[in-house]
Amino acid sequence: MGAGVAGLALGPRALAAGAGWALPAAGAVNHIEVVRITMADGTSLCGQMWLPADMATRPAPVVLEYIPYRTRDAYGAADAHWGEVLARHGIGYARIDIRGSGDSEGLLRDEYLASEQDDAVQIIAWLAAQSWCNGAVGMRGISWGGFSTLQTAMRQPPALKAIMPMACSDRRYTDDAHYVGGCLGLTNFKWGVNFKGVMAGPPDPAIAGPAWRQMWQQRLEASPPIIARWTEHNREDDYWRHGSLAFDYAAINCPAYVVGGWADAYVHSVPRLLAGLTCPKKALVGPWGHTYPWVGGPGPAVDWAFEEIRWWSHWLRGEATGIMDEPMLRYFCPEATPSESAPGPTPGQWTAESAWPSPNVRPLALYLTDAGLAAAPGPGSVRQHRSDNTVGLQTPEWVPFGQQEMPGDQRRDDALSITYDLPPATAASELLGVPRVRLRLAADKPVAQLAVRLCKVLPDGTSWRLAYGLLNLTHHAGHGAPQALVPGQPIDVSLDLGFIAHRLKAGEKLRLAISEGLWPLVWPSPESPVLTLYPEACQLILPVRTPPVVAPAMPIQSVAIPPDAGDVIVTTSDVDDQVTITGTWPDKQRRCANGTILSGFGPNTVARITRGVPNGGIWSGQRVSRYQRGDWNCELHIGFVLRSTKRRFLIEESLTARQDGEVVFSRTTHSIVPRTLL
């Protein structure tokens, strides 16, 4: 997935606490606007580089960022910013577009292909062999760039000496933009139209020359019905296992600095990476969403240039920066959720753990009783939840990109769920880690979903989601080989609720909420099941942290950012048992440094369902992208529609391209995908 770019100001500089290291003096930069690297098959990949001006006489390391997001225009501002920052302080920066994207030759047919990683290995070898390079290469990136970084490091190219993956995952099926706990996610479709825009985007004539039109036509023709492909792979098969580090953490042997944000679903990979990687490793988790630490929304942000240059200087130049003498995990501990504290920054404080798993975190088992959550087992009556397919209206998006997509006050959804409350706290406490539930339940249909939310309830009654988990119950024994449920037969389920940190105040209480499904986050079960819960065999296990007496100093300076609600507007309509949620982005225009004017909107989405009629629902969306400079004028219109029957998904995908207002390509595909226990 992509991440937004905004707010590229640097904060003030500081010495690393206890390290005695400061940023190197800033020097001149040599910007190489067009770089072409030829792959073994003859394909030319294109990008830009920013190098220290004295590299010819003083060879230096170089850091690679390798993504399909158009370095010449769409990502030009971020690329130029980091190219200048790194190169000014003695570290080269190479930003190369993946084959078939931007101005690189070839075709881009899917995410994270083996050919993409083959190319990355060749690029790293080429960079290391240049006379101006000291032979050490690093790799960084956020979202797709983070995946690319992990997957390339798994190939162990000799010159790759350190990596910095941000906002990404080690397991593609369970923690990417397609399935949530084995349930089909709305993000699968929203990302699908965005990705088709990446695959079908036109090369820039100023770089590609007269061949640009033919290259564009080839991209349009080659763009597959990608949403249907992802939906066909509805279990964790070899398609998803490819590029998933979680199945072999030893595949990475170079040092890794992992970065995430609490308001981003990709944060859940952080504890797994820290526990699983055997190489030198660090992690930082801040109060932001699917964005960069220096942008930091909803805030506060951090002066990331200092930290990143410290990392590269240590591993690529052999300088004693002190960065590896510091705690393994540094994180921001929130005292409120982003929606609770909006529109301002998230209150809380930076703290750290010297190791992960942490000796400061212990499990606390709570039991589900008729009196609520309790520290000891007690009587618990059997309870039932009948799905009406509309629990989840306050959790509209898997990866929120604006304030209105953040999980809001959960009281309405709580009222429609089975809930268990803990009495209000008499003193403050901290959570850090992965809450887990163990449940015994049965469904009256062969396919059903389980949704569990952990909420914080304030004295005023408002309920704020701290963590949640979803599971297609046919996957309860594993995502690789789903099995139909036997109606009425109880099963035991263990479900992780994701990586969290939170400081609970006196007077606040925890609530566990259990339901069948979360809509519109995921598509509903085919037959509106009834869940039966057997509480006496159930537990909630909380990761409770006892803070150390002295907290380590924070070496990275916080940077205040102005409140920003984001552009997306979410509206909900509930009329005559029909619920509709729309997400609308404004049609915006921006001028890039090379003079290209980008405009467009989306994905604008509509999710509609009728209570109790799971196969009467619809998801639809549209994205428009325009590229204009002088007499170069291209436009893409991309759309999707999803409907279902009890046994099938009906998917429509459309792509129309215009040049100078005239249609040059148009295709609509209709796919029927079997609902295999989904």
C-alpha positions in Angstrom: 0.0 0.0 0.0 1.0 3.6 -0.3 1.4 6.2 2.4 0.6 9.9 2.2 3.3 12.6 2.0 3.0 15.9 3.8 4.7 18.1 6.3 8.4 17.7 5.4 9.9 20.1 7.8 12.9 19.1 9.9 13.0 19.7 13.6 15.9 21.0 15.7 19.0 18.9 16.2 20.2 17.3 19.4 23.0 15.1 20.7 22.2 11.5 21.3 21.7 10.8 24.9 24.8 9.3 26.3 26.3 8.8 22.9 28.3 12.0 22.4 27.5 11.8 18.7 26.1 14.7 16.6 25.0 14.9 13.0 27.9 15.3 10.5 28.4 18.8 9.1 26.1 19.4 6.2 27.8 19.5 2.8 26.9 20.0 -0.9 24.7 17.6 -2.8 24.9 16.3 -6.4 21.4 15.5 -7.7 21.4 13.1 -10.6 17.9 13.6 -12.0 17.8 10.5 -14.3 19.4 7.2 -13.4 19.0 4.1 -15.6 20.1 0.7 -14.3 19.9 -2.2 -16.8 18.8 -5.6 -15.5 20.1 -9.0 -16.7 17.2 -9.3 -19.0 17.9 -6.0 -20.7 15.0 -4.1 -18.9 16.1 -0.5 -17.9 14.9 0.6 -14.5 14.7 4.4 -13.9 15.0 6.7 -10.9 17.0 9.5 -9.3 19.9 9.8 -7.0 21.2 12.3 -4.5 24.9 12.0 -3.6 27.3 13.9 -1.4 29.2 16.2 -3.7 32.6 14.8 -2.5 31.7 11.2 -3.2 34.2 11.0 -6.1 37.1 11.6 -3.7 35.5 10.3 -0.5 33.4 7.1 -1.3 30.3 6.9 0.9 27.4 4.5 1.5 24.1 4.7 -0.3 20.6 3.9 0.8 18.1 2.5 -1.6 14.3 3.1 -1.7 12.6 0.9 -4.2 8.8 1.4 -4.8 6.4 1.8 -7.7 5.2 5.3 -6.8 6.6 7.6 -9.5 9.7 9.4 -8.2 9.3 12.0 -10.9 6.0 13.4 -9.7 3.7 11.5 -7.2 6.4 10.9 -4.6 8.8 13.5 -5.9 8.5 15.8 -2.8 9.3 13.0 -0.3 12.1 11.6 -2.5 13.8 15.1 -2.9 13.4 15.8 0.8 15.2 12.6 1.9 17.7 12.7 -0.9 18.8 16.1 0.2 18.8 15.2 4.0 20.8 12.1 3.6 23.2 13.3 1.0 23.9 16.5 2.9 25.1 14.4 5.8 27.3 12.0 3.8 24.9 9.2 2.8 23.9 8.7 -0.8 20.2 8.1 -1.6 18.9 6.1 -4.7 15.2 6.1 -5.4 14.3 3.6 -8.2 10.9 2.9 -9.6 10.0 -0.8 -9.7 9.8 -2.3 -13.2 6.6 -1.3 -15.0 6.0 1.7 -12.8 6.9 5.4 -13.2 9.5 5.6 -16.0 11.0 2.1 -15.5 10.5 -0.3 -18.4 8.7 -3.6 -18.2 5.3 -4.5 -16.8 4.0 -4.5 -13.2 1.5 -7.4 -12.9 1.1 -7.9 -9.1 2.5 -7.1 -5.7 5.8 -8.4 -4.4 6.7 -10.7 -7.3 9.9 -12.7 -7.3 11.1 -10.7 -10.3 10.8 -7.5 -8.2 13.1 -9.0 -5.6 15.5 -10.3 -8.3 15.7 -6.7 -9.6 16.4 -5.3 -6.2 19.3 -7.6 -5.7 20.8 -6.5 -9.0 20.2 -2.8 -8.1 22.1 -3.2 -4.8 25.0 -4.9 -6.5 25.1 -2.1 -9.1 25.1 0.6 -6.4 27.8 -1.2 -4.4 30.1 -1.5 -7.4 30.1 2.3 -8.3 33.4 4.0 -7.7 31.7 6.7 -5.5 30.2 4.0 -3.1 32.2 2.5 -0.2 30.5 -0.8 -0.9 27.9 -0.6 1.8 24.2 -0.3 0.9 21.2 0.2 3.1 17.5 -0.1 2.2 14.5 1.8 3.6 10.9 2.3 2.8 7.3 2.6 4.1 4.3 0.4 3.3 5.2 -1.2 -0.1 8.7 0.1 0.5 8.8 -1.7 3.9 7.6 -5.0 2.3 10.2 -4.6 -0.4 12.9 -3.9 2.1 12.1 -7.1 4.2 11.7 -9.2 1.1 15.0 -8.1 -0.5 16.8 -8.6 2.8 15.5 -12.2 2.8 17.6 -12.7 -0.4 20.8 -11.7 1.6 22.5 -9.6 -1.1 26.1 -9.3 0.1 26.3 -5.5 -0.1 23.1 -4.9 1.9 24.4 -4.0 5.4 21.3 -2.7 7.2 17.6 -2.0 6.6 14.9 0.2 7.9 11.4 -1.1 7.1 8.4 1.1 8.2 4.7 0.4 8.4 4.8 -3.1 6.8 4.3 -6.7 7.7 6.1 -10.0 7.9 3.0 -12.1 7.0 1.1 -11.1 3.9 -2.1 -13.1 4.3 -2.9 -12.2 7.9 -1.5 -8.6 8.1 -1.8 -6.9 4.7 -4.6 -5.1 2.9 -6.6 -8.1 1.8 -7.9 -10.4 4.5 -8.5 -9.7 8.2 -8.4 -12.9 10.2 -9.4 -14.9 7.1 -12.3 -12.5 6.4 -12.5 -10.6 3.1 -11.6 -7.0 3.8 -13.0 -3.8 2.2 -9.4 -2.6 2.0 -8.7 -5.5 -0.5 -10.9 -3.5 -2.9 -9.9 0.0 -2.1 -6.2 -0.9 -2.4 -7.1 -2.8 -5.6 -8.3 0.3 -7.5 -5.3 2.3 -6.1 -2.9 -0.4 -7.2 -4.5 -0.6 -10.7 -3.7 3.1 -11.0 -0.1 2.3 -10.2 0.1 -0.5 -12.7 -1.6 1.5 -15.5 0.0 4.9 -14.9 1.6 6.5 -17.9 5.4 7.0 -18.2 6.6 10.6 -18.4 7.4 11.6 -22.1 10.3 13.8 -20.8 12.1 10.7 -19.6 10.7 7.8 -21.7 10.8 9.8 -24.9 8.5 9.0 -27.9 8.1 5.4 -26.7 6.0 6.6 -23.7 2.7 6.1 -25.6 3.5 2.5 -26.5 4.8 1.8 -23.0 1.5 3.1 -21.6 -0.6 1.1 -23.9 1.3 -2.1 -22.9 0.7 -1.3 -19.2 -3.0 -0.8 -19.8 -3.4 -4.0 -21.8 -1.4 -6.0 -19.1 -3.3 -4.7 -16.1 -5.1 -7.8 -14.8 -8.4 -8.1 -12.8 -6.3 -7.9 -9.7 -9.1 -7.7 -7.2 -10.5 -11.0 -8.5 -7.1 -12.6 -8.3 -6.7 -11.6 -4.6 -10.2 -12.8 -3.8 -9.5 -16.2 -5.5 -6.6 -16.7 -3.1 -8.9 -16.8 0.0 -6.7 -18.9 2.2 -3.0 -18.8 3.2 -1.6 -20.6 0.2 1.8 -20.4 -1.5 0.7 -17.1 -3.2 0.6 -15.3 0.2 3.4 -17.2 1.8 5.8 -15.9 -0.9 7.6 -12.9 0.6 6.2 -13.6 4.1 9.2 -13.4 6.5 7.2 -14.9 9.3 7.9 -18.4 8.0 11.7 -18.0 8.2 13.0 -15.1 10.3 16.5 -16.4 10.0 16.3 -15.4 6.3 17.4 -11.9 7.3 20.9 -11.5 8.6 21.6 -7.8 8.3 20.7 -5.3 11.1 17.0 -4.1 11.1 15.4 -1.0 12.5 11.6 -1.5 12.4 9.2 1.5 12.6 5.5 1.6 13.2 2.6 3.6 14.5 -0.2 2.7 16.9 -3.0 4.1 14.6 -1.8 1.7 11.8 -2.8 -1.9 11.5 0.7 -2.8 10.3 2.1 -2.2 13.8 1.1 -5.7 14.8 4.2 -7.1 13.0 6.6 -5.2 15.3 6.7 -7.6 18.3 6.9 -10.6 16.0 9.9 -9.1 14.2 11.7 -8.2 17.5 11.1 -11.7 18.9 11.8 -13.6 15.7 14.7 -11.8 14.0 18.1 -13.1 15.1 20.1 -10.2 13.6 20.8 -7.0 15.5 17.5 -5.2 15.8 15.6 -2.2 17.1 12.1 -0.8 16.9 10.3 2.5 17.3 6.5 2.8 17.6 4.9 6.3 17.7 1.4 7.7 18.0 0.9 8.1 14.3 -1.0 6.2 11.6 0.2 4.8 8.2 2.7 7.5 7.7 6.2 8.6 8.4 7.6 9.4 11.9 8.4 13.0 10.8 4.9 13.6 9.6 3.5 11.9 12.6 -0.3 12.4 12.3 -2.2 12.4 14.7 1.0 13.5 16.5 3.3 14.2 18.1 5.9 13.6 15.4 9.7 13.2 15.8 12.8 14.7 14.3 13.5 11.6 12.3 16.5 12.8 10.3 18.7 12.7 13.3 17.7 9.1 14.2 17.9 7.8 10.6 21.3 9.2 9.9 22.5 7.9 13.2 21.4 4.4 12.2 23.0 4.5 8.7 26.2 6.1 10.1 26.6 3.2 12.6 26.0 0.3 10.2 27.2 1.8 6.8 30.1 3.9 8.0 31.2 2.2 11.1 30.8 5.2 13.4 30.2 4.9 17.1 26.8 6.6 17.3 25.6 4.9 20.4 22.4 3.8 18.8 22.8 0.1 19.6 23.6 0.8 23.2 20.0 2.0 23.7 16.9 0.0 24.4 15.7 -2.4 21.8 12.1 -1.0 21.7 11.3 2.7 22.1 7.6 3.5 22.0 5.0 6.2 22.8 2.6 5.1 25.5 -0.8 6.8 24.8 -3.2 7.9 27.5 -6.1 8.3 25.0 -7.1 7.0 21.6 -6.7 9.3 18.5 -10.5 9.7 18.3 -10.8 10.4 22.0 -8.2 13.2 21.8 -9.0 14.6 18.4 -8.4 17.1 17.0 -5.2 17.6 19.0 -2.2 15.3 19.5 -2.4 12.1 21.4 -1.5 12.6 25.1 1.1 10.2 26.5 4.9 9.8 26.9 7.8 8.2 25.3 9.3 5.2 27.1 11.3 2.1 26.3 12.0 -1.6 26.9 15.6 -3.0 26.8 14.4 -6.3 25.3 11.5 -8.0 23.7 9.7 -10.0 25.0 10.0 -7.7 28.0 10.7 -8.9 31.5 8.5 -5.9 32.6 5.4 -7.4 31.1 3.3 -10.1 32.7 0.1 -11.8 31.6 -3.0 -11.1 33.7 -5.8 -13.6 33.2 -9.4 -12.3 33.5 -12.5 -14.6 33.4 -15.9 -14.0 31.8 -18.5 -14.2 34.5 -22.1 -13.1 35.0 -20.7 -10.3 37.1 -18.4 -9.2 34.2 -14.6 -9.6 33.9 -13.1 -11.0 37.1 -9.8 -12.0 38.4 -11.1 -15.4 39.4 -13.5 -17.9 37.7 -17.2 -17.5 38.6 -20.6 -18.5 37.3 -21.1 -17.6 33.6 -24.4 -18.1 31.8 -24.4 -19.2 28.2 -25.0 -16.2 25.9 -25.9 -15.8 22.3 -25.3 -13.2 19.6 -27.4 -13.1 16.5 -25.8 -11.4 13.6 -27.7 -8.6 11.9 -24.6 -7.6 9.8 -24.3 -4.1 11.1 -22.0 -4.3 14.1 -18.8 -2.4 13.3 -20.1 1.0 12.0 -17.6 2.7 14.4 -14.7 0.6 13.0 -15.0 1.6 9.3 -11.5 1.1 8.0 -8.6 -1.3 8.5 -5.9 1.3 7.9 -7.4 4.8 8.6 -6.1 7.6 6.4 -8.1 10.4 8.1 -9.7 11.3 11.4 -13.1 10.1 10.2 -11.8 6.7 9.4 -10.5 6.2 12.9 -12.5 4.0 15.3 -15.0 6.2 17.1 -17.1 5.9 20.2 -18.0 2.2 20.4 -21.2 2.4 22.5 -23.6 1.6 19.7 -21.6 -1.4 18.6 -21.1 -2.5 22.3 -24.9 -2.4 22.7 -25.3 -4.9 19.8 -22.6 -7.2 21.2 -22.0 -9.6 24.1 -20.1 -7.5 26.6 -18.1 -8.1 29.8 -16.9 -5.2 31.9 -14.1 -4.9 34.4 -14.9 -2.7 37.5 -13.4 0.8 37.2 -9.7 1.0 38.0 -8.7 2.4 41.4 -5.2 3.2 40.2 -3.4 3.8 36.9 -1.9 0.9 35.0 -0.2 0.2 31.7 -0.8 -2.3 28.9 2.0 -3.2 26.5 1.9 -6.2 24.2 -0.7 -8.4 22.6 -4.0 -9.1 24.5 -5.4 -12.5 23.8 -8.8 -14.2 24.2 -9.5 -17.9 24.7 -13.1 -18.6 23.9 -15.4 -21.6 23.6 -18.3 -21.0 21.2 -20.5 -22.6 18.6 -22.2 -21.3 15.5 -25.5 -22.5 13.9 -24.1 -22.2 10.4 -21.1 -23.8 8.7 -19.5 -20.4 8.1 -19.3 -17.7 10.7 -17.0 -14.9 11.9 -15.8 -13.9 15.4 -15.1 -10.3 16.2 -13.6 -9.3 19.6 -13.0 -5.7 20.7 -11.2 -4.6 23.8 -12.5 -1.1 24.7 -11.8 1.5 27.4 -14.9 2.9 29.0 -14.7 6.4 30.6 -16.7 7.6 33.5 -19.0 9.5 31.1 -19.9 6.2 29.4 -18.0 6.7 26.1 -16.3 3.6 24.8 -13.0 3.7 22.9 -11.4 0.8 21.1 -8.0 -0.2 22.3 -7.5 -3.4 20.4 -9.5 -5.9 18.3 -9.3 -9.2 16.5 -11.3 -10.9 13.8 -11.4 -14.5 12.8 -13.2 -16.5 10.1 -14.1 -19.4 12.4 -13.6 -21.9 9.6 -9.9 -20.9 10.0 -9.8 -21.6 13.7 -7.3 -24.4 13.2 -5.2 -22.4 10.8 -5.4 -20.2 7.7 -4.0 -22.8 5.3 -6.8 -25.4 5.4 -10.2 -24.0 6.5 -12.8 -26.5 7.7 -16.6 -26.0 7.7 -18.1 -25.7 11.2 -20.4 -28.3 12.5 -23.5 -26.3 13.4 -24.1 -26.4 17.2 -20.7 -28.0 18.0 -18.5 -26.0 20.3 -15.0 -25.2 19.3 -12.1 -23.6 21.3 -10.6 -20.5 19.8 -7.5 -18.5 20.6 -7.4 -15.0 19.1 -4.8 -12.3 19.4 -6.1 -8.7 19.5 -3.0 -7.0 18.1 -0.1 -5.1 19.5 -1.0 -2.2 21.8 0.3 0.2 24.4 -2.0 2.2 26.6 -2.0 3.9 30.1 -5.3 3.4 31.8 -6.3 6.0 34.4 -8.1 5.6 37.7 -11.9 5.6 37.1 -11.6 4.0 33.6 -12.6 0.4 33.0 -12.1 -2.2 30.3 -14.8 -3.8 28.3 -14.7 -7.0 26.2 -17.2 -7.0 23.3 -17.9 -10.1 21.2 -19.9 -10.2 18.0 -20.4 -12.0 14.8 -18.6 -9.9 12.2 -17.5 -6.3 11.8 -19.1 -4.5 8.9 -18.0 -2.7 6.7 -14.5 -3.7 7.7 -15.1 -7.1 6.3 -17.8 -8.7 4.1 -20.4 -10.6 6.2 -20.8 -14.3 6.6 -23.2 -15.8 4.0 -26.1 -16.8 6.3 -26.2 -14.4 9.3 -25.1 -16.9 11.9 -26.0 -17.1 15.6 -23.0 -17.5 17.9 -23.3 -19.3 21.3 -20.7 -18.4 23.9 -19.8 -20.7 26.8 -18.2 -18.2 29.2 -16.9 -20.6 31.9 -14.3 -21.9 29.4 -13.2 -18.4 28.4 -10.4 -16.0 29.3 -9.1 -12.5 28.4 -5.3 -12.4 28.9 -3.9 -8.8 29.3 -0.2 -7.8 28.9 0.3 -5.7 32.0 3.5 -3.7 32.2 5.3 -2.7 35.4 7.4 0.3 34.4 11.1 0.4 35.4 12.0 2.8 38.2 14.1 5.0 35.9 12.9 5.4 32.3 15.6 5.7 29.6 16.1 9.1 28.1 14.5 9.8 24.7 17.3 10.8 22.3 14.9 11.8 19.5 13.3 15.2 19.8 9.5 15.5 19.5 8.1 17.8 16.9 4.7 19.4 17.2 2.4 19.2 14.2 -0.8 21.1 13.6 -4.1 19.2 13.9 -5.1 17.6 10.6 -8.4 15.7 10.3 -7.4 14.4 6.9 -9.3 14.8 3.6 -11.6 11.8 3.6 -15.2 12.4 4.7 -17.2 9.5 6.1 -21.0 9.6 6.2 -23.4 7.1 7.6 -27.1 6.7 6.6 -29.5 4.3 8.4 -32.9 4.3 6.8 -35.5 1.5 6.8 -33.0 -1.1 8.0 -30.6 -0.2 5.1 -27.2 1.1 6.3 -24.9 3.0 3.9 -21.4 4.2 4.6 -19.6 6.4 2.1 -16.0 7.6 2.1 -15.4 10.6 -0.1 -12.1 12.3 -1.1 -12.0 15.8 -2.6 -10.9 16.2 -6.2 -7.5 18.0 -5.4 -4.8 19.3 -7.6 -1.0 19.8 -6.9 1.9 21.0 -9.0 5.0 18.9 -8.8 8.6 20.2 -9.0 9.0 19.0 -12.6 5.9 21.0 -13.6 3.5 18.1 -13.8 0.0 18.8 -12.4 -1.5 15.8 -10.6 -5.2 15.8 -9.8 -7.9 13.3 -9.0 -9.7 11.7 -6.1 -10.5 8.4 -4.4 -10.9 5.7 -3.8 -14.4 7.1 -3.2 -16.4 4.1 -1.8 -20.0 3.1 -1.0 -20.7 0.2 1.4 -24.4 -0.7 1.7 -26.2 -3.5 3.5 -29.7 -4.4 4.7 -30.0 -5.7 8.2 -30.3 -9.5 8.2 -29.7 -9.8 4.5 -26.0 -10.5 4.1 -26.1 -11.1 0.4 -28.1 -8.0 -0.4 -25.1 -5.8 0.3 -22.8 -4.0 -2.1 -19.3 -2.4 -2.0 -18.3 -0.1 -4.8 -15.6 2.4 -5.4 -14.0 4.7 -7.9 -10.6 6.3 -8.4 -9.6 9.1 -10.9 -6.0 10.1 -11.6 -4.9 12.8 -14.0 -1.4 13.8 -15.3 -0.9 17.0 -17.2 2.0 19.1 -18.3 2.0 21.1 -21.5 0.5 19.0 -24.2 0.9 15.8 -22.1 -2.6 15.1 -20.7 -3.6 11.6 -19.5 -6.4 10.4 -17.3 -7.4 7.1 -15.6 -10.8 6.1 -14.3 -10.8 2.9 -12.2 -13.7 1.3 -10.5 -15.0 -1.8 -8.7 -18.3 -3.3 -7.6 -18.7 -6.3 -5.3 -21.9 -8.3 -4.7 -22.4 -11.8 -3.4 -24.7 -14.8 -3.3 -24.5 -17.6 -0.7 -21.9 -19.4 -2.8 -20.3 -16.8 -5.0 -18.6 -13.4 -5.1 -19.6 -11.3 -8.1 -16.8 -8.8 -8.9 -16.7 -6.0 -11.5 -13.5 -4.2 -12.3 -13.2 -1.3 -14.8 -10.3 0.7 -16.2 -10.7 3.5 -18.7 -7.8 5.7 -20.0 -8.0 9.0 -21.8 -5.4 11.0 -23.7 -6.4 14.6 -24.4 -10.0 13.7 -23.5 -10.3 10.9 -26.0 -10.7 7.3 -24.8 -7.6 5.3 -25.7 -8.4 2.2 -23.6 -11.4 0.8 -21.8 -12.0 -2.6 -20.3 -14.6 -4.0 -17.8 -14.2 -7.5 -16.4 -16.8 -9.5 -14.6 -15.5 -12.3 -12.4 -17.3 -15.0 -10.5 -15.3 -16.3 -7.5 -16.5 -19.2 -5.4 -17.1 -18.5 -1.7 -14.9 -21.2 -0.3 -15.8 -21.1 3.4 -15.8 -17.3 3.3 
